[in-house]
Amino acid sequence: MPELQHPPPKPTLYTCHIDRGGPSFLPHACRGAHEALDEAGVPYESVIFGKGRPFALGTTGRRPDLKRISGQEKLPVLALTDGTTVNGVNAIAAWAAARRVTTN
């Protein structure tokens, strides 16, 4: 797993190994977080954090660095430059929508 630089130099989205992949007809939180940030035009880095460590029964305690910065172990997590995090696809989508880049 990559080492977490916290706070990051730019907003950083931590995702599982599926990242942007998986079948488009199935909802997936990590892909949804990417889509929300992309649609809002928010610049960010993306780091696959959960490679080889899917979150399921028996994985509690396997993501201590993620828990240290976000208070929980589920992905996706958006780490911000001020040291705060936005946890989960719905919260990330709301955060991104509030910062939508508009062009005239």
DOBATI-128673 format. One record per atom (N, C-alpha, C): x, y, z; residue in one letter. Coordinates in steps of 0.1 Angstrom, whole numbers, plus 5000, padded with zeros to 4 digits. Layout:
XYZA/...
END
This chain:
500849885000M/500050005000M/500950125000M/500450234993P/501250354993P/501250425007P/502350495009E/502450565022E/501550695020E/500850725030L/500050845030L/500850975033L/500851065025Q/501351195028Q/500151285032Q/500151315045H/498951385050H/499451505058H/498951625055P/497951655044P/498751655031P/497951615020P/498551615007P/498751745001P/499651764991P/499951894985P/498751934976P/497851844972K/496651874964K/495651774968K/494351804966P/493251704970P/493651574964P/493551464972T/493851334968T/492751234971T/492351164961L/491251064962L/491850934964L/491650864975Y/492050734978Y/490950634975Y/491250534966T/490250444961T/490650304963T/489750214961C/490150064961C/490750024947C/491049904946H/491649854933H/490749864921H/489449884923I/488549894911I/488750034905I/488950134914D/489250274910D/488150324900D/488450344887R/487450384878R/486850264870R/487250144873G/486850034865G/485549964870G/485449844866G/484249774869G/483149794858G/482149714858P/481049734848P/480249864851P/480049944840S/479350074842S/477950064847S/477349944845F/475949924849F/475749894864F/476949864871L/476949844885L/477449964892L/476750014902P/477250134909P/478450094918P/479450174918H/480650154926H/481150284932H/481350284945A/481650414952A/482850484947A/483950404944C/485150474940C/485050534926C/484350464917R/484150524904R/483250644905R/482150634913G/481250744916G/481950874921G/482950854929A/483750964935A/484551034924A/485150944915H/485951004904H/484951084895H/483851024892E/482851094883E/482451224888E/482151224901A/481651354908A/482751464907A/483951424910L/485051524910L/485351564895L/485351474886D/485551504872D/484451604866D/483151564869E/482051644865E/482051794870E/482551804882A/482651934889A/483952014884A/484851944877G/486052014873G/487052044884G/486951964894V/487851984906V/489151904903V/490351974903P/491651904901P/491951824914P/492451704911Y/492851614922Y/493751504918Y/494451444927E/495251334924E/494451204928E/494851094922S/494150974925S/495150864929S/494950794940V/495850694945V/494950574948V/495350464942I/494750334945I/495350284959I/494550294969F/494950264983F/494650124987F/493550074982G/493049944988G/493449824980G/494549834971K/494949724963K/495249604972K/494549494969G/494849364977G/494249364990G/493449474994R/492849475007R/491349515006R/490549435000P/489149464999P/488549485013P/487549575014F/486949595027F/485749495028F/485849405037A/484849305039A/484949255053A/484249155057L/484449085070L/485849045071L/486349075083G/487749025085G/488849125081G/488449245076T/489449335072T/489649455081T/488849455091T/488949565101T/490349565107T/490949685107G/492249705113G/493349685102G/492949665089R/493949645079R/494349775072R/493649885075R/493950015069R/494150125080R/495150095088P/495450195099P/495750335095P/496550345084D/496850485079D/495650555075D/494750485068L/493450555064L/492650595076L/492550505086K/491850535098K/492450655105K/493750665105R/494450775112R/494050905106R/493950915093I/493651045087I/492151075086I/491350965085S/489850985082S/488950945093S/489450865103G/488650815113G/487950695110G/488050635098Q/487450515094Q/488250445083Q/487850325079E/488650245070E/488050225056E/486950285054K/486250255041K/486650355030K/486750305018L/487050395006L/485750414999L/485750524991P/486750624989P/486850735000P/488050795000V/488250905009V/489051015001V/488551135002L/489151254996L/489951325007L/491251325006A/492051395016A/492351535010A/492151635019L/492251775015L/493551835020L/493951945014T/495252015017T/495252075031T/494052095037D/494052155051D/494052045061D/494251915057G/494351805067G/492951735070G/491851795065T/490551725067T/490351625056T/489351545058T/488951445048T/487451445045T/487051405033V/485651385030V/485551235027V/484651175035N/484551025035N/483250975028N/483450885018G/482250825012G/481850904999G/481350824990V/480950884977V/479950994978V/478950984986N/477851084987N/478451214992N/479251205003A/479851325008A/480851394998A/481651304991I/482551354981I/481751424970I/480651364965A/479851424955A/479251564959A/478851574971A/478251694976A/479351804977A/480551764982W/481751854983W/482051904970W/482151814960A/482551854946A/481551944940A/480251914942A/479151994936A/479252134941A/479552154954A/479652284960A/480852364955A/481852294948R/483052364943R/483052354928R/481952324922R/481952314907R/482552434900R/483452404891V/484152504883V/483252544872V/482952674871T/482052714860T/482852794850T/482452784838T/483152854827T/482152944820T/482553054816N/481653144809N/482053164794N/
END
